Amino acid sequence: MRSRSLTLRLLMVAVGSLLLVTYLGLAAAGYLAIVILWRAAPDPTTTVLAVVATGLLAGYLSYRFGTNALLSRIEAVELPRSRAPETYRRLDRLEAAMDVSTPTLYVAALPTPNAFAIGSGRNGTVVLDQSLFRALSGDELEALLAHELAHLEGYDAFVQTLAFGVFRTLAGLVLLLVTPFLLAVAGVARAVAWIRGRPKTWPQTAFGRLLGRIERGVQLVLVVVTLVVRAHSRRREYAADDRAAEVTGDPIALARALWKIQRLAEPERELLSPLYVHTDEDDWSKLFSTHPPTNERIDRLVEMVQSTRAREQFRERRQ
């Protein structure tokens, strides 16, 4: 019995030592690779420019191929001018008043009546749920189109995609640089736990706790970046509302469109969450929402109306 216990102990020490050698070997190999790449790299300015350019290229490719993939996934069909002449007439009028080219209109059966824009002002796409043509009046649909064109005019989706590409590239570079250190820390933590005879307790070792703090720090950075991106997205929604009200001269029409969308069933947001009009959420959820609360957007639009009677009529209808 004692011999078996000693054998098990020696086996665990051997496994711990093997883990330590393996992890430290991987860390050393990673560090050596970084050193080789660092010595082969050009001057710091050129390196930074290359990283940023790579990120922009990745974002652009994601935008180009992601748009087609998204349209295919939701089974969107291009809407010809002959099928909706009145919609295109209104679209032409908006295009003349805004710094955009005529976007490609698509129709899809979305989970709930909604619309979203992807692309840029010179090469944009607007997707409309097919039920919007029944749910909204002509003026309301025009106001919603103006809102989506404002996103294209501001290159909102395009800029966010490029920014995400740059961030992802920079995050990947940082991860590459710290990977050897993380491997070494993880290896020591696991080796110590095995040598102590308690392999599952490696997170409680000093090195395991250090690794846990690093992971929490990374998660915190991701949360902060997410909050900043979502806050920017909410500001752009307000800006698109303002621009639509300015171009159409009828903020109440957009307010009515948002109100009707809000009253409809809540969408399943798995695929298009960042693009949909959202209904109200709790205070904590608002921080992570890509859209401001719909009621706040409606109230802002209603306050733009000079006519007190128009405001009162709309508010009576909402009750």
C-alpha positions as CSV (number, residue, x, y, z in Angstrom):
1,M,0.0,0.0,0.0
2,R,2.8,2.3,1.0
3,S,4.7,1.4,-2.1
4,R,1.7,2.1,-4.3
5,S,1.3,5.5,-2.7
6,L,4.9,6.3,-3.3
7,T,4.7,5.2,-6.9
8,L,1.6,7.4,-7.5
9,R,3.4,10.3,-5.9
10,L,6.5,9.9,-8.1
11,L,4.2,9.5,-11.1
12,M,2.5,12.8,-10.3
13,V,5.9,14.5,-9.8
14,A,7.0,13.1,-13.2
15,V,3.8,14.4,-14.9
16,G,4.2,17.8,-13.3
17,S,7.8,18.0,-14.4
18,L,6.9,16.9,-17.9
19,L,4.1,19.6,-18.0
20,L,6.6,22.2,-16.8
21,V,9.1,21.3,-19.5
22,T,6.5,21.2,-22.2
23,Y,4.9,24.5,-21.4
24,L,8.3,26.2,-20.9
25,G,9.5,24.7,-24.2
26,L,6.4,26.1,-26.0
27,A,6.9,29.5,-24.3
28,A,10.6,29.5,-25.3
29,A,9.7,28.6,-28.9
30,G,7.1,31.4,-29.0
31,Y,9.5,33.9,-27.6
32,L,12.2,32.9,-30.1
33,A,9.7,33.3,-32.9
34,I,8.8,36.8,-31.7
35,V,12.5,37.8,-31.5
36,I,13.0,36.6,-35.0
37,L,10.0,38.5,-36.3
38,W,11.1,41.6,-34.3
39,R,14.5,41.6,-35.8
40,A,13.1,41.1,-39.3
41,A,10.5,43.8,-38.9
42,P,11.1,47.2,-40.4
43,D,11.2,50.4,-38.3
44,P,8.4,50.9,-35.6
45,T,6.5,53.5,-37.7
46,T,6.4,51.2,-40.7
47,T,5.4,48.3,-38.5
48,V,2.5,50.2,-36.9
49,L,1.3,51.3,-40.4
50,A,1.5,47.7,-41.6
51,V,-0.6,46.5,-38.6
52,V,-3.2,49.2,-39.2
53,A,-3.3,48.5,-42.9
54,T,-3.7,44.8,-42.2
55,G,-6.6,45.6,-39.8
56,L,-8.3,47.8,-42.4
57,L,-7.9,45.2,-45.1
58,A,-9.4,42.6,-42.8
59,G,-12.3,44.9,-42.0
60,Y,-12.9,45.7,-45.6
61,L,-12.9,42.0,-46.6
62,S,-15.2,41.2,-43.7
63,Y,-17.5,44.0,-45.0
64,R,-17.5,42.9,-48.6
65,F,-18.0,39.2,-48.0
66,G,-20.0,39.6,-44.8
67,T,-22.6,41.7,-46.6
68,N,-23.2,39.0,-49.3
69,A,-23.3,36.3,-46.7
70,L,-25.8,38.2,-44.6
71,L,-28.1,38.8,-47.5
72,S,-27.9,35.2,-48.5
73,R,-28.6,34.0,-45.0
74,I,-31.8,36.0,-44.6
75,E,-32.8,35.1,-48.1
76,A,-33.1,38.8,-49.2
77,V,-34.3,39.5,-52.7
78,E,-33.5,42.6,-54.6
79,L,-36.5,44.9,-55.1
80,P,-36.8,46.1,-58.7
81,R,-38.0,49.6,-59.5
82,S,-40.9,48.2,-61.5
83,R,-42.3,46.4,-58.4
84,A,-42.3,49.5,-56.1
85,P,-42.3,52.7,-58.2
86,E,-43.6,54.8,-55.4
87,T,-40.9,53.6,-53.0
88,Y,-38.2,54.4,-55.5
89,R,-39.8,57.8,-56.2
90,R,-39.4,58.7,-52.6
91,L,-36.0,57.1,-52.5
92,D,-34.9,59.3,-55.5
93,R,-36.1,62.4,-53.7
94,L,-34.2,61.5,-50.6
95,E,-31.0,60.7,-52.6
96,A,-31.2,64.2,-54.2
97,A,-31.3,65.8,-50.8
98,M,-28.5,63.7,-49.2
99,D,-24.9,62.8,-50.0
100,V,-25.5,59.3,-51.0
101,S,-25.9,57.2,-54.2
102,T,-29.1,55.2,-54.7
103,P,-28.7,52.1,-52.6
104,T,-29.7,48.6,-53.6
105,L,-33.0,47.8,-52.0
106,Y,-33.7,44.3,-50.8
107,V,-36.8,42.7,-49.3
108,A,-36.7,39.9,-46.8
109,A,-39.0,38.1,-44.4
110,L,-37.3,39.3,-41.2
111,P,-38.5,38.1,-37.8
112,T,-40.3,41.4,-37.3
113,P,-41.1,44.4,-39.4
114,N,-37.8,46.4,-39.5
115,A,-35.2,47.8,-41.8
116,F,-31.4,48.1,-41.7
117,A,-28.6,49.5,-43.9
118,I,-25.2,48.1,-44.6
119,G,-22.4,49.5,-46.6
120,S,-21.5,53.1,-47.4
121,G,-22.9,56.2,-49.0
122,R,-21.5,55.2,-52.4
123,N,-22.2,51.5,-52.3
124,G,-24.9,50.9,-49.9
125,T,-27.6,48.3,-49.3
126,V,-31.0,48.8,-47.5
127,V,-33.0,45.8,-46.4
128,L,-36.7,46.2,-45.8
129,D,-39.0,43.6,-44.2
130,Q,-41.7,42.8,-46.6
131,S,-44.4,43.6,-44.1
132,L,-43.3,47.2,-43.8
133,F,-45.1,48.0,-47.0
134,R,-48.4,47.1,-45.2
135,A,-47.6,48.3,-41.7
136,L,-46.3,51.8,-42.6
137,S,-47.8,54.7,-44.6
138,G,-45.9,56.2,-47.5
139,D,-44.6,59.1,-45.3
140,E,-43.5,56.7,-42.5
141,L,-41.7,54.4,-44.9
142,E,-40.0,57.4,-46.5
143,A,-38.9,58.6,-43.0
144,L,-37.5,55.2,-42.2
145,L,-35.7,55.1,-45.5
146,A,-34.2,58.5,-44.7
147,H,-33.0,57.2,-41.4
148,E,-31.2,54.3,-43.1
149,L,-29.8,56.5,-45.8
150,A,-28.4,58.7,-43.0
151,H,-26.5,55.7,-41.8
152,L,-25.1,55.2,-45.3
153,E,-24.3,58.9,-45.6
154,G,-22.3,58.7,-42.4
155,Y,-20.6,55.4,-43.4
156,D,-21.7,54.1,-40.0
157,A,-21.7,50.3,-40.7
158,F,-18.6,50.6,-42.9
159,V,-16.6,52.5,-40.3
160,Q,-17.6,50.2,-37.5
161,T,-16.6,47.2,-39.6
162,L,-13.2,48.7,-40.4
163,A,-12.7,49.8,-36.7
164,F,-13.5,46.3,-35.6
165,G,-11.0,44.9,-38.1
166,V,-8.2,47.1,-36.7
167,F,-9.1,46.3,-33.1
168,R,-9.2,42.5,-33.9
169,T,-5.8,42.8,-35.6
170,L,-4.3,44.7,-32.7
171,A,-5.8,42.3,-30.2
172,G,-4.3,39.4,-32.1
173,L,-0.9,41.1,-32.1
174,V,-1.0,41.7,-28.4
175,L,-2.1,38.1,-27.8
176,L,0.8,36.9,-29.9
177,L,3.2,39.0,-27.8
178,V,2.0,37.8,-24.4
179,T,1.4,34.2,-25.3
180,P,4.9,33.0,-24.3
181,F,4.4,34.6,-20.9
182,L,0.9,33.1,-20.5
183,L,2.2,29.6,-21.4
184,A,5.0,29.9,-18.9
185,V,2.6,31.0,-16.1
186,A,0.1,28.2,-17.0
187,G,2.8,25.6,-17.1
188,V,4.3,26.5,-13.7
189,A,0.8,26.6,-12.2
190,R,-0.2,23.2,-13.5
191,A,3.3,21.7,-12.7
192,V,3.2,22.9,-9.1
193,A,-0.3,21.5,-8.6
194,W,0.7,18.1,-10.0
195,I,3.9,18.0,-7.9
196,R,1.8,18.8,-4.8
197,G,-0.4,15.8,-5.7
198,R,-3.5,18.0,-6.3
199,P,-3.8,18.6,-10.1
200,K,-7.2,20.2,-10.0
201,T,-6.1,22.9,-7.6
202,W,-3.8,24.6,-10.1
203,P,-6.1,27.7,-10.3
204,Q,-5.5,28.2,-6.5
205,T,-1.7,28.3,-6.8
206,A,0.1,31.7,-6.9
207,F,0.7,31.3,-10.7
208,G,-2.9,30.1,-11.2
209,R,-4.2,33.2,-9.4
210,L,-1.9,35.4,-11.5
211,L,-3.3,33.8,-14.7
212,G,-6.8,34.3,-13.4
213,R,-6.2,38.0,-12.8
214,I,-4.8,38.4,-16.4
215,E,-7.9,36.7,-17.8
216,R,-10.1,39.0,-15.8
217,G,-8.1,42.0,-17.0
218,V,-8.6,40.9,-20.6
219,Q,-12.3,40.5,-20.0
220,L,-12.5,43.9,-18.5
221,V,-10.8,45.5,-21.5
222,L,-13.2,43.7,-23.8
223,V,-16.2,45.0,-21.8
224,V,-14.9,48.5,-21.9
225,V,-14.3,48.4,-25.6
226,T,-17.8,46.9,-26.1
227,L,-19.3,49.7,-24.0
228,V,-17.5,52.4,-26.1
229,V,-18.5,50.8,-29.4
230,R,-22.2,50.5,-28.2
231,A,-22.2,54.1,-26.9
232,H,-20.9,55.3,-30.3
233,S,-23.6,53.2,-32.1
234,R,-26.3,54.8,-30.0
235,R,-25.1,58.3,-30.8
236,R,-25.1,57.4,-34.5
237,E,-28.8,56.3,-34.1
238,Y,-29.7,59.7,-32.7
239,A,-27.7,61.4,-35.5
240,A,-29.5,59.3,-38.1
241,D,-32.9,60.3,-36.6
242,D,-31.9,64.0,-36.6
243,R,-30.8,63.7,-40.2
244,A,-34.0,62.0,-41.3
245,A,-36.1,64.6,-39.6
246,E,-34.1,67.3,-41.3
247,V,-34.3,65.8,-44.8
248,T,-38.0,64.9,-44.7
249,G,-39.1,67.9,-42.6
250,D,-41.5,65.5,-40.8
251,P,-40.1,64.1,-37.6
252,I,-43.5,62.8,-36.6
253,A,-43.5,60.4,-39.6
254,L,-40.3,58.7,-38.3
255,A,-41.7,58.8,-34.7
256,R,-44.9,57.0,-36.0
257,A,-42.8,54.4,-37.8
258,L,-40.7,53.7,-34.7
259,W,-43.8,53.5,-32.6
260,K,-45.5,51.0,-34.9
261,I,-42.3,48.9,-35.0
262,Q,-42.2,49.0,-31.2
263,R,-45.7,47.8,-30.9
264,L,-45.1,44.7,-33.0
265,A,-43.7,41.5,-31.6
266,E,-40.2,41.5,-30.2
267,P,-37.7,40.2,-32.9
268,E,-35.4,37.2,-32.4
269,R,-32.1,39.0,-32.4
270,E,-29.5,36.3,-32.8
271,L,-28.4,37.3,-36.3
272,L,-29.3,41.0,-36.8
273,S,-29.3,42.4,-33.2
274,P,-26.9,45.3,-33.9
275,L,-29.1,46.5,-36.8
276,Y,-32.6,46.2,-35.5
277,V,-34.7,48.9,-33.9
278,H,-34.9,47.8,-30.3
279,T,-37.6,48.1,-27.7
280,D,-37.0,49.4,-24.2
281,E,-34.7,47.5,-21.9
282,D,-33.5,47.8,-18.3
283,D,-30.8,50.3,-17.3
284,W,-28.0,47.8,-17.3
285,S,-29.0,46.4,-20.7
286,K,-29.1,49.9,-22.1
287,L,-25.3,50.2,-21.7
288,F,-24.8,47.2,-24.0
289,S,-27.5,48.1,-26.5
290,T,-26.6,49.2,-30.0
291,H,-29.8,51.4,-30.1
292,P,-31.2,53.9,-27.7
293,P,-34.5,53.2,-26.1
294,T,-37.2,53.6,-28.7
295,N,-39.4,55.7,-26.4
296,E,-36.5,58.2,-26.0
297,R,-36.0,58.4,-29.7
298,I,-39.7,59.0,-30.2
299,D,-39.8,61.7,-27.6
300,R,-36.9,63.5,-29.2
301,L,-38.5,63.4,-32.6
302,V,-41.8,64.7,-31.2
303,E,-40.1,67.6,-29.5
304,M,-38.7,68.7,-32.8
305,V,-42.2,69.5,-34.1
306,Q,-43.1,73.1,-33.8
307,S,-46.8,72.6,-33.8
308,T,-48.1,71.9,-30.3
309,R,-51.3,70.4,-31.8
310,A,-49.2,67.8,-33.8
311,R,-47.4,66.8,-30.7
312,E,-50.5,66.4,-28.7
313,Q,-52.2,64.4,-31.4
314,F,-49.3,61.9,-31.6
315,R,-49.1,61.5,-27.9
316,E,-52.9,60.9,-27.6
317,R,-52.5,58.2,-30.3
318,R,-49.7,56.5,-28.3
319,Q,-51.9,56.2,-25.2
